[in-house]
């Protein structure tokens, strides 16, 4: 598909199209214009051109399981429907290590390649809970990739157990940690963080921890929570700060926009972002983040149908099977809790794309004979 220059000109995007075609880097002002164009399909066309230049029709997914070991959390993020402030509060839970390991034992017949663990900030667990958790997963499945603990959790561990961020990361790596997820980034703008998540690691600390992780040889992702009180400029600034760290380290693998869900939290009066907004955020991300290889649509956050459509708006990755997910489901998402690899392959094929199973580091996984 081609788009006429007159259509791009009418959308106010012709000069940006030429800039992108010449591999020139976009600015904050350019990103704002991309968000403000009334022509969503013209924006999508530009994002798809960049997506196909990198990945052609390939769409990646992985065979993973998501485990949230505890929802006890001392932070009071206004957008969170998952956390409970204290152990024993209604709805609170903390898995024993055996209970967490059982989730892997019960899937002994599944060719999983990744365990993804994110938690609340529990004030009473010893550091050994986390190191033993990782080493136990590795005992069960030595080849499994452990993508665990957001930078917010790492910062919390450092402060609670009086260690440096690097020391925490090194000890977790020694126990089996392979990479960091991208959660906890929310929006980097101080104005936003002060209002919605004032009592957890700030943007500079989040970025610093990922910088250290990259220096230690780990890869990671970066998320952005959108659709609440952030401005367009703050969205683009967030992308630019991620891009700047990527220039420095090269350690980010994927950018993952996460849709705000209003149910059951302190921001419930706000509407959820529309499909239009979701497609726009993913498309702009692909255009702004010229140095981050992948843009992911987390289908649990976007909904399956919008995730499919996003494959033509800059997205080349759909996350994976997931299997268990509490954070978005407690916030009211209507997406299923899990999908099989066959489900993912079908929806990718139905969108006119080529499914490719990957491991966490984006190596293709050979189909079973």
Number of C-alpha atoms within 10 A of each C-alpha: 5 7 11 11 14 11 13 20 14 14 19 18 22 17 13 21 22 12 13 19 12 9 11 12 14 16 13 18 11 18 22 18 18 27 20 15 16 13 16 18 17 24 25 23 20 26 28 24 21 22 25 15 10 13 14 14 19 20 25 27 26 24 23 26 21 21 22 21 19 21 25 24 19 17 19 16 20 15 21 23 23 22 24 23 18 16 17 11 10 9 11 16 17 18 13 13 16 11 12 18 19 14 15 18 15 9 11 12 8 11 11 19 18 22 20 19 20 22 21 23 24 23 15 10 11 12 16 11 11 18 18 15 20 25 19 18 24 18 12 14 15 11 12 20 22 23 25 28 26 26 27 24 21 25 25 22 23 18 12 16 11 11 13 14 20 18 12 20 26 16 13 23 19 13 19 24 21 21 25 27 22 25 21 23 22 24 26 24 18 14 13 17 20 13 12 19 20 16 13 20 20 22 21 11 16 23 19 17 21 28 21 17 24 20 14 13 10 19 23 26 24 25 22 24 20 23 22 18 15 17 15 19 16 20 24 25 20 21 24 19 17 23 20 14 16 20 14 10 16 18 21 26 21 22 27 25 22 24 25 25 28 24 21 14 18 15 19 15 9 14 13 16 16 13 17 10 16 22 26 23 26 25 29 25 28 28 26 22 23 18 18 21 16 26 28 28 30 19 24 25 23 25 17 19 13 17 27 23 16 30 29 24 31 31 31 30 28 25 21 25 22 23 15 17 16 15 19 22 19 16 20 15 19 13 16 15 15 18 17 14 16 10 12 24 19 15 16 25 14 11 16 15 20 16 21 22 22 20 20 25 11 14 11 14 14 9 7 5 3
